[in-house]
């Protein structure tokens, strides 16, 4: 008995797992570049978010038909890949359908479930390809997605179609080989969808059927390994990160903005100098100019973005023709983070300035000023991403570090500083209107 197929399989799987683990480690390192932030409260609420938002895709169901299709596509692909466990063990041990003797009649039941899911995945992938390339749904052909981002979605959908087709081909050929009493192909019972196509292969010889079954088997597992390693470079990384991202979502009231303790202390010390510590260090930075200044959660958000465009579609600033696109904010943050990560990787973990930053070079002042902080983008995101957190931090840097604000804003800031209100009235006269009304 030749062990060459098993040796080759072990080499293939080892290389695939090593490459994926290496890239996953790089992503983890990049996310860790962000500022520390704790998410340890309300654990029951966080697990509820995981179940409802990540697994149950609750926010997707605003558009029921598309949500149902996406749900079957997502869950179907995950469940079908449980079958990969058997394929991997078969590849290592040199067996064929290892679980069949242990599951008996239940084996056909499970494979039939997988086949129904495979067909639903295949059909819905074709539909989603049509939405992008034939129907051209507006948010899916937006200028944000020119070039690679648009191709990325198509590559994934086509890959899933190919993998499901190979899975069904493998099963169909297996059934025909069983009917011809071929060695090593034990009776499994009928598979609903595969059985429909067995007449197409009945005239094939056993030798050719074995070749077809083996080719489909190898291409299927090689395709899964390829998909595994494509995932970290693709927007479809959200398949993995949607779960931790939902768990670590901010649970504050919608639209709540967090004050900066450093700024609050400066105001306090100005009003009560006796409270100021003699050795107080100045704040390192107000807001964020580059990705390292953002919270690690915002960096995880960037990697979790599905690029679905629901945030941009809901953005009132974008709807009026302004440059702001919340989706582009997330994509730009991820691009900059990847660049910073590569610089650090080539410089032994040290960041060598490249004369670029997230603010200005990746995200413009015009984009930031267009935001009304209405929170629509956060409400729409199906995986609990907050472009608004990034926008606010960049605006803080723009105004507090660079003193870069429109003249109208500067007047408001001066009034708040001098009069404790946005209006140019003395605090002593603030209730004068009530006196005049008697």
N, C-alpha and C positions, 0 to 999 in steps of 0.2 A: 504493500500500500504506500503510495507517494504522499509525503508530508509537505510537498511544495506549496499546494494551495493554502494550507494552514499557516505556513511560514510567511507567505506573501500577505495573507490576511492580517497576521499579527504585525507585520511591518507597516502595512497601510493604516491600520487602526492606531498604532503607536504614533506614527507621524501626524495623523489627523488630530489626535487628542493633545499631543505636545504643542502643535501649532495653535490650536484653540486656547489651550491653557496659557500660552505665552501672551497672546493678544488680550485675553481676559485680564491677565495680570497688569498689562500696560493700561488698560481702561481703569482698573481699580486704582492704580497709581495716579493716573491723571485726575480722577475724582477726588483723591485724597489731597490734591494740591489746594483745594478750597479751604476757606476758613472753617474752623470747627463750629458745629451747631448741634445741640442735643435734641433728640426726639424720643423721650422716654416716658411721656405722659399718656394717659388714656389708651392703654394697650388694647382694651376691648374694642374701642372705636377704630383703632388702626387695623385690627384683624377684620373688622367688619368692612373696612374699605378694601382690603385685599380680596375678600369674597365677592363683594358687590361690584367694585369698580374694575379690578384686574381680572378676576375669573369670570364674574357674571356680566361684565361690560355694561353696567347699568346706564351710563351716559350715552352709549351708542343707540339706545332704544328710542331716542327722540325721532329717528327715522326707522320705523319698525321693519319694513321689508329688507332694507340693507343691513340692519342690525342682525336679523335672523340669519341671513346669509353669512355675514362676517362671523357670527357666533359658531355656526357649523364649520366654517372654514378653519377657525382658530382651534376649537375644541377637537374637531375631526383630525386635524393634522397632529395635535398632541397625542391623542389616543392611538391613532394609527401607528405612531412611532413607538408605542409599547411593544409592537411586534418586532422592532429592531433588536430588542433584548434577545429574542430567539435567534434572529439572524446572526447576531454577534457570537452567541454561544455556538451556533452551528459552524460558523467560520473558524472559531478557535479549536473546537473539538473534532471537526471534520464529520459532523452528523448532518442529518437532513430532517427538518421539522422535529426538533428535539422534544418539544412539549407534547406531541401527539400521543405517545403511550401513556402519559400521566393524566391527560385531560379526557381522553376517550371521546365520547360523543360531544362533549362540551367544546372540543377543539373546533369543530365545524361551526358551532354557534359563534364563537369569538371571531373567527376569520370572516364569517358572514357580516358581523357587526362592523368589522374593519372595512369590508368591501363596500357596504352601504355608505359609510363615512367617506371612503376614498372617492366614490362616484359623486357624492355631494361636494367634496372639495374640488374635484375636477370641473364640475359644471359651474360652480360659483367662481372659480378662478377665470374661466372663460368669460363669465359675465363681468367680472371686475376689470378684465383686460378691455372688454368692449366699452365700459364706462370711461376708461382713461383714453382710449385710442380711437374710438368710433363716436360715442356720444359726447366725449370731451367735456365732462362735468367741469364747470368753471374753476372750482378750487383745486382740481387735479391737473389743470393745464396752466395754472398761474405762473407768472414770470419767475417766482421763487424757485420753480422746479425745472428751469431750463438746464439741459445737459444731463449730467450724471444723476441728479436726484430723480428725474423722470424715468430714466432708463432703469434705475435701481428697482423701482416698483415692478416694472415689466419683467425684469430678469427673475425676480422672486416668483411671480405668478407663473411664468413659463416653467421654471424649475419644479414648482409644485405639480403642475400638469404632467410633466415628464415623469416625476417620481411616482405619481398615482397610476399612470399608464403602465410603468414598469412593474408595479406591484400587482396589477390585474393581469398583465401578461405572464408573470411568473406563476400565478395561481392557475390561470387557464391552461398553460402548458403542463403544469403538474397534474391537473385532472385528466388530461389526455394520456399522459404517461401512465397514470394509474389504470386507466381503462385498457391499456395495452400490456398491463402486467410487467412494466419495466422494473428492473432491479432497483432497490433503494427507494422506490416511490410507493409507500404504503397507502392504502385507502384512507381517506380523510372524511369521506362524506361530501356531498355536493356543496359548492359555493355558488350562491344565487347568480351573481353577475358574471363570474368567470364561466360558469356552466353555459351561459347564453352564447359564448364565443367558441366553445370547444368544437363545433362542426367545422369551423374554418381551418382547423389543424388536424382533423382526423386522417387525412391522406398523407401526412408527413411521416417520415421514417422515425423510428425510435432514436437513432443517432442524431438526426437534425433537431428533434424535439428536445433532447438533452442539451444540445448546444444552445438552443434558444432559451431554455429555462435557466441554464447556468449564466448566459450572457445577461439576461434580465436580472438575475439575482445579484451578480457582481456590479452591474451598473446601478442597481437600486441602492446597494449599501455604499458604493463609492459616491453616488449622488448625495446621499445623506451626510457623509463625511465632508463633502465639498460644501454643502449647505451650512453645516456646522461652522466651517471656517470662513464662510462668506458673511455669516451673521454679524460678527463684531464690526465689520466695515460698512454695514448696511443700516438703514433706518429700521429694519426688522429686528434689530437688537431689542426693541421694545417687547418682543415675545418673552424675553427673559427679565428685563428690567422693570416691566410694568408692575410686577409683584412687590419688589422692595420699594419702588417709587410710590405705590399706593399706600404702603405701610408707613412710610416716612413723610407722608403729606402733612403740610401745616394745617392744624385743626383750629386755628383762630377764626374769629368772625370774618366773613367775607369782606374783603376790602380793607381790613385792618392794616395800618402802616406802623411799623416799629420805629420808635425813636432811637436815636443813637446815644447811648449812655455818655460817651465822650462829650457830645454837644450839650446834653442836659447838665453835666457837671460844670462845663464852662459857664453856662448861664447861672447856675447855682452859686459858683464861686464869685461871679461878677456881682451878684446881689448880696452875698454873704461871704466876703473875703476871709473872715475868720475861720471858715470851714475848709479852706483850700489847704491841702497838704503841702509841705515845703519841698518834698521830693517828687511831686507829681510829674510823670513823664507825659509829654505831648502825645496825642493820638497819632498812630502811625499813618493812617490815611482815612479821609472821609469818603465814604462810598467806595466804588470800585472803578478802577481804570482798566484793569486787565483781569483775566480769568482767575488768577491767584487771589484776587481780592474778593471774589464772590464766595458765598457759602458752598460747601460740598454738595448740599442738596440741589442748588441751582445747576451745578455741574452734572449731577446725576440726571436732572431734568433734561439737559441738553442731549445726553446719550439716550434718554428714554423717548425722545420725540418721535412720533410716528409719521410726521410730515403730512398728516391728513388734511391740514389746512382749515379745520373747523374754527380754530382761533382767529385766523385771518378773515375768514368768511363772516365771523360775528363782530369783527372790529369796526366800530363806527368811523374811526379815523381813516381806515383803509377804504371803507365804502364811499367816502367823500373824495377819494382820489389822492389822499396824502401818502407819503412814502412809507409810512409805518406798516410793517407786516409782522405780527407776533411770531409766525412760523419762521420767518427769516431771522428774527432775533435769536431763536433757539438754534437754527442751523449755523449761524455765524459764530455763536458761542462754542458749539461743538467743533467747528473748523479751527477756531483759534486754539482751543484746548488741545486738539490733536497736534497742531504746529508746536505749541509749547512743550508737549510731551516728547515730540521727536527731538527738539533742541536739547532737552534734558537727557534723553537717552544717549545722544552723541557726545555729551559733555559730562559723563559720569555722575548724573543726578543733579548737576548744577545748571541753573538757568542763565544762559548768556544772552543779554538783551539783543534783540534783533531790530531795534528801532521801530517796532510796531506795537500796537496794543489793541485790545478789543474795542475800546472807545476810540472813535475817529477812523481807524483803519478797517475795522470790520462792521461797526455800527456807527452811523452818522449822527450828528447833532440834530439834523432835521427829523430823523426817525424818532428820536427820543422826545423831542418837543411836541410831536404830533399826538403822543399818548395822552388820553384824558383820564387815565387811571380808573376807568369804569368797571374793570374786572371781568368784562365779557369774555376775554380770551381764557381766563382761568376757569370760569364757569363751564365753558364749552369743551375743554380738554378732556378726552375720555380716560387719560391715564394720570390725572392730577398734576399736570405741569403748570408752572407759573411763570410765564414770560414777564409778568409785571414786576416780580421781585428783581429780575435782572435790570429792567428798565429803570426802576427806582434807584438802585445802587449806582448805575451809570450816571443818572441825572444828578445824584448827590455829589459825585466826583466832579461833574461838569461845573456845577454851581459853587460848591464849597472849596474845591481845590483850584479850579481855573477861573472862578468868578465870571463864568461864561453863562449869562442869562439875558433874555430879551429885556429891553428897557422897561416895558410894562411890568415885568416881574420885579425888576429892581425897585420900582416905586412901591410895590406891594411889600417887598422885604423891608424897605426903610420904614414904612408905616408900622409894620408888626414890631420892628425893633424899637421904634420911638414911642408908638401909641398903643402897643399891645393889641392891635387890630389891623385888618387890611385897609381900613379907611383913614383918611387924613383928618381925623378929629382928635382933639385932646381927650384923654381918658376922663377928665373932669367934666367934659361936656357930653359924655356918651348918653346920658339919660335926659338930656335937655329937651328932646322931642316929646317926651312924656309930659314934661312940665308945661310946654307950650300948648298941649292938647287938653290941659286942665285935669 
